[in-house]
Amino acid sequence: MLLDQKTLAVVLAAVLLLQGIGWLLIWRNQPHTPGVKISFISSLLFVPGLLLLSLRGEVSVWLSDVLANYLGVGGLVLTLFAVADMADRPRPWRIGLGLYALNIIAWPLYALFVPGHLGWIGAIGAVLGMGIALACAREAWGAQQAPKVIRGLIAALNLFHVAFSAFRFIDGLEEILTGTSLVPAGIRGVFYLEFILYAAFFFIGIVALLGSRLAYALVQQNEMLLREADQRRQLQAELAAALAEESAARREQRHFLDMVSHEFRTPLAIMDRAAEMIGITLSAKPDAAPQLGEVAAMRNEGQRLRLMIDAFLAQERLQSGLGEPRRESFDLADQLDEWHVGLEEQQAARIDLDLPQHCLVQGDPDLTRIAIASLVDAALHGAGPQAVPLKLLLQRTETSAELILEGNAAAGDGESLSEITARRLLEAQGGELLSGAAAGPGRLAVLRLPCRVPEQTS
């Protein structure tokens, strides 16, 4: 027969199996989309349940009715949860679990007391079908991100199924009370036929709902990208303004450094010249030794201050990018000898030089002079006036020249300002500074500069 219930149950199982394959393909392409995985699982539950229903009368009622409805109604409850996920709504746990609890209780009672009674089968199944269809209609209509036409069609489809299930319930109740059915036996399969059509159109509806959700998510993502683009443009504008301010600050800094260089060097040079003239005048007096010592100390402190200013200005120019160290070949031995000759007599007497005849290095002569003078000045003042002389030993290796400072100085915590300044000035021109324990026993520091030109021999 065309409306044979067993045949229609098998057809419905095949339809839901194909839907399960469809959900599997969607799940593989959209693995993180809410509701797709649950829809696939629900389709898997429907198929064995409907196949067991098709064997009604041939196998135990515990299989064809109880187990079959446990599987089938479980698929319906999972479908309800899938619709809620696709609609971006919280899952209706109470409704779903309540209907499934009714399913768990009702079918064993049916199998115990009225097995095989079509009226009770129709009544119980209709109640469960109406409850789940009403819940699906509510969840689908609440999908605010979906167009109203899709929400309306899904809700209307479920309400039509509710009406058909209500008629099924009335038919089952009539058969329970009177023993006769409102529907002729030959077309009782119309209930299965209706469910086949309902399942097919409901599948189309929730796929459309899923498409609406994905489209809505895409719109939200595009809006987020636009907001991020606006924020990036704003940040770029702020960065450009900050760079302009930094450039202006660098110009002001350069102006300030030039001003400091002029305003400090000039009066220091005048004071040093005045102290020198005072020393010349006092040197003619035999009893002016104490005053000459004070004048020498004044000149030494003036030279220290000028050295500190030179080191500070050189370091600031390198750090601020206002100048680049030179890369040229110069004789470090000659430079050290000239520097030693230019020192005050008392300072020069405390420094013992051990230099080769020539030692060519590669670097910036001015920065090297400032770095060496800063370290020597710090070592002399840290050791005190009665300390042993400071020895400067210059030697050459295969790739670099080493200036070794030997002597003693007061121990301190961490690097001194002179060591930090010298290290930065040397590293800027490709050299390095070893101080403390890294310099070796008995050494205050080791300065290294690269030398690319072969050393001349005497």
PEVENJO-V629040 format. One record per residue. N is the residue number from 1. D_CENTER is the distance of its C-alpha to the mean C-alpha in whole Angstrom. Layout:
n=N d_center=D_CENTER
n=N d_center=D_CENTER
This chain:
n=1 d_center=66
n=2 d_center=63
n=3 d_center=62
n=4 d_center=62
n=5 d_center=60
n=6 d_center=59
n=7 d_center=58
n=8 d_center=56
n=9 d_center=54
n=10 d_center=54
n=11 d_center=53
n=12 d_center=50
n=13 d_center=49
n=14 d_center=48
n=15 d_center=47
n=16 d_center=44
n=17 d_center=44
n=18 d_center=43
n=19 d_center=41
n=20 d_center=39
n=21 d_center=38
n=22 d_center=37
n=23 d_center=34
n=24 d_center=33
n=25 d_center=33
n=26 d_center=31
n=27 d_center=29
n=28 d_center=28
n=29 d_center=27
n=30 d_center=25
n=31 d_center=24
n=32 d_center=22
n=33 d_center=24
n=34 d_center=26
n=35 d_center=30
n=36 d_center=30
n=37 d_center=30
n=38 d_center=32
n=39 d_center=35
n=40 d_center=35
n=41 d_center=36
n=42 d_center=38
n=43 d_center=40
n=44 d_center=40
n=45 d_center=42
n=46 d_center=44
n=47 d_center=46
n=48 d_center=48
n=49 d_center=49
n=50 d_center=51
n=51 d_center=52
n=52 d_center=53
n=53 d_center=55
n=54 d_center=57
n=55 d_center=58
n=56 d_center=60
n=57 d_center=63
n=58 d_center=63
n=59 d_center=61
n=60 d_center=60
n=61 d_center=59
n=62 d_center=57
n=63 d_center=55
n=64 d_center=56
n=65 d_center=55
n=66 d_center=53
n=67 d_center=51
n=68 d_center=51
n=69 d_center=50
n=70 d_center=47
n=71 d_center=45
n=72 d_center=46
n=73 d_center=45
n=74 d_center=42
n=75 d_center=41
n=76 d_center=42
n=77 d_center=40
n=78 d_center=37
n=79 d_center=38
n=80 d_center=38
n=81 d_center=34
n=82 d_center=33
n=83 d_center=34
n=84 d_center=33
n=85 d_center=29
n=86 d_center=30
n=87 d_center=31
n=88 d_center=28
n=89 d_center=30
n=90 d_center=31
n=91 d_center=33
n=92 d_center=36
n=93 d_center=37
n=94 d_center=40
n=95 d_center=42
n=96 d_center=40
n=97 d_center=41
n=98 d_center=44
n=99 d_center=46
n=100 d_center=45
n=101 d_center=47
n=102 d_center=50
n=103 d_center=49
n=104 d_center=49
n=105 d_center=52
n=106 d_center=54
n=107 d_center=55
n=108 d_center=56
n=109 d_center=59
n=110 d_center=60
n=111 d_center=60
n=112 d_center=62
n=113 d_center=64
n=114 d_center=65
n=115 d_center=63
n=116 d_center=64
n=117 d_center=65
n=118 d_center=63
n=119 d_center=63
n=120 d_center=61
n=121 d_center=59
n=122 d_center=59
n=123 d_center=58
n=124 d_center=56
n=125 d_center=53
n=126 d_center=54
n=127 d_center=53
n=128 d_center=50
n=129 d_center=49
n=130 d_center=50
n=131 d_center=47
n=132 d_center=44
n=133 d_center=45
n=134 d_center=45
n=135 d_center=42
n=136 d_center=41
n=137 d_center=42
n=138 d_center=41
n=139 d_center=37
n=140 d_center=37
n=141 d_center=39
n=142 d_center=36
n=143 d_center=34
n=144 d_center=33
n=145 d_center=31
n=146 d_center=33
n=147 d_center=36
n=148 d_center=39
n=149 d_center=42
n=150 d_center=39
n=151 d_center=39
n=152 d_center=43
n=153 d_center=44
n=154 d_center=42
n=155 d_center=44
n=156 d_center=47
n=157 d_center=47
n=158 d_center=46
n=159 d_center=49
n=160 d_center=51
n=161 d_center=50
n=162 d_center=51
n=163 d_center=54
n=164 d_center=55
n=165 d_center=54
n=166 d_center=57
n=167 d_center=59
n=168 d_center=59
n=169 d_center=59
n=170 d_center=62
n=171 d_center=64
n=172 d_center=63
n=173 d_center=64
n=174 d_center=67
n=175 d_center=68
n=176 d_center=67
n=177 d_center=70
n=178 d_center=72
n=179 d_center=72
n=180 d_center=71
n=181 d_center=68
n=182 d_center=68
n=183 d_center=67
n=184 d_center=69
n=185 d_center=68
n=186 d_center=68
n=187 d_center=65
n=188 d_center=63
n=189 d_center=60
n=190 d_center=59
n=191 d_center=57
n=192 d_center=55
n=193 d_center=55
n=194 d_center=54
n=195 d_center=51
n=196 d_center=50
n=197 d_center=50
n=198 d_center=48
n=199 d_center=46
n=200 d_center=46
n=201 d_center=45
n=202 d_center=43
n=203 d_center=40
n=204 d_center=41
n=205 d_center=40
n=206 d_center=37
n=207 d_center=35
n=208 d_center=36
n=209 d_center=34
n=210 d_center=31
n=211 d_center=31
n=212 d_center=31
n=213 d_center=28
n=214 d_center=26
n=215 d_center=28
n=216 d_center=27
n=217 d_center=23
n=218 d_center=23
n=219 d_center=25
n=220 d_center=22
n=221 d_center=19
n=222 d_center=21
n=223 d_center=22
n=224 d_center=18
n=225 d_center=17
n=226 d_center=20
n=227 d_center=19
n=228 d_center=16
n=229 d_center=18
n=230 d_center=20
n=231 d_center=18
n=232 d_center=17
n=233 d_center=20
n=234 d_center=21
n=235 d_center=18
n=236 d_center=20
n=237 d_center=23
n=238 d_center=22
n=239 d_center=21
n=240 d_center=24
n=241 d_center=26
n=242 d_center=24
n=243 d_center=25
n=244 d_center=29
n=245 d_center=29
n=246 d_center=28
n=247 d_center=30
n=248 d_center=33
n=249 d_center=32
n=250 d_center=32
n=251 d_center=36
n=252 d_center=37
n=253 d_center=36
n=254 d_center=38
n=255 d_center=41
n=256 d_center=40
n=257 d_center=40
n=258 d_center=43
n=259 d_center=45
n=260 d_center=45
n=261 d_center=46
n=262 d_center=49
n=263 d_center=50
n=264 d_center=49
n=265 d_center=51
n=266 d_center=54
n=267 d_center=55
n=268 d_center=54
n=269 d_center=56
n=270 d_center=59
n=271 d_center=59
n=272 d_center=59
n=273 d_center=62
n=274 d_center=64
n=275 d_center=63
n=276 d_center=64
n=277 d_center=68
n=278 d_center=68
n=279 d_center=68
n=280 d_center=70
n=281 d_center=73
n=282 d_center=73
n=283 d_center=73
n=284 d_center=77
n=285 d_center=77
n=286 d_center=78
n=287 d_center=77
n=288 d_center=73
n=289 d_center=71
n=290 d_center=69
n=291 d_center=69
n=292 d_center=68
n=293 d_center=65
n=294 d_center=63
n=295 d_center=63
n=296 d_center=62
n=297 d_center=59
n=298 d_center=59
n=299 d_center=58
n=300 d_center=56
n=301 d_center=54
n=302 d_center=54
n=303 d_center=53
n=304 d_center=50
n=305 d_center=49
n=306 d_center=49
n=307 d_center=47
n=308 d_center=44
n=309 d_center=44
n=310 d_center=44
n=311 d_center=41
n=312 d_center=39
n=313 d_center=40
n=314 d_center=39
n=315 d_center=35
n=316 d_center=34
n=317 d_center=35
n=318 d_center=33
n=319 d_center=30
n=320 d_center=30
n=321 d_center=31
n=322 d_center=35
n=323 d_center=36
n=324 d_center=36
n=325 d_center=38
n=326 d_center=41
n=327 d_center=41
n=328 d_center=45
n=329 d_center=47
n=330 d_center=49
n=331 d_center=52
n=332 d_center=50
n=333 d_center=53
n=334 d_center=55
n=335 d_center=52
n=336 d_center=53
n=337 d_center=56
n=338 d_center=56
n=339 d_center=54
n=340 d_center=56
n=341 d_center=59
n=342 d_center=58
n=343 d_center=57
n=344 d_center=59
n=345 d_center=62
n=346 d_center=61
n=347 d_center=57
n=348 d_center=59
n=349 d_center=61
n=350 d_center=58
n=351 d_center=56
n=352 d_center=57
n=353 d_center=56
n=354 d_center=56
n=355 d_center=56
n=356 d_center=57
n=357 d_center=59
n=358 d_center=56
n=359 d_center=52
n=360 d_center=50
n=361 d_center=46
n=362 d_center=44
n=363 d_center=42
n=364 d_center=42
n=365 d_center=46
n=366 d_center=45
n=367 d_center=42
n=368 d_center=43
n=369 d_center=46
n=370 d_center=44
n=371 d_center=42
n=372 d_center=45
n=373 d_center=47
n=374 d_center=44
n=375 d_center=44
n=376 d_center=48
n=377 d_center=48
n=378 d_center=46
n=379 d_center=48
n=380 d_center=51
n=381 d_center=51
n=382 d_center=49
n=383 d_center=52
n=384 d_center=54
n=385 d_center=58
n=386 d_center=59
n=387 d_center=57
n=388 d_center=58
n=389 d_center=57
n=390 d_center=54
n=391 d_center=54
n=392 d_center=52
n=393 d_center=52
n=394 d_center=51
n=395 d_center=51
n=396 d_center=49
n=397 d_center=47
n=398 d_center=47
n=399 d_center=43
n=400 d_center=43
n=401 d_center=46
n=402 d_center=45
n=403 d_center=47
n=404 d_center=47
n=405 d_center=48
n=406 d_center=50
n=407 d_center=52
n=408 d_center=51
n=409 d_center=49
n=410 d_center=48
n=411 d_center=45
n=412 d_center=42
n=413 d_center=38
n=414 d_center=36
n=415 d_center=36
n=416 d_center=38
n=417 d_center=38
n=418 d_center=40
n=419 d_center=38
n=420 d_center=35
n=421 d_center=36
n=422 d_center=38
n=423 d_center=35
n=424 d_center=33
n=425 d_center=36
n=426 d_center=37
n=427 d_center=33
n=428 d_center=33
n=429 d_center=36
n=430 d_center=35
n=431 d_center=37
n=432 d_center=36
n=433 d_center=37
n=434 d_center=38
n=435 d_center=39
n=436 d_center=40
n=437 d_center=40
n=438 d_center=38
n=439 d_center=42
n=440 d_center=44
n=441 d_center=47
n=442 d_center=49
n=443 d_center=47
n=444 d_center=45
n=445 d_center=43
n=446 d_center=43
n=447 d_center=42
n=448 d_center=41
n=449 d_center=41
n=450 d_center=41
n=451 d_center=45
n=452 d_center=45
n=453 d_center=49
n=454 d_center=51
n=455 d_center=53
n=456 d_center=57
n=457 d_center=59
n=458 d_center=62
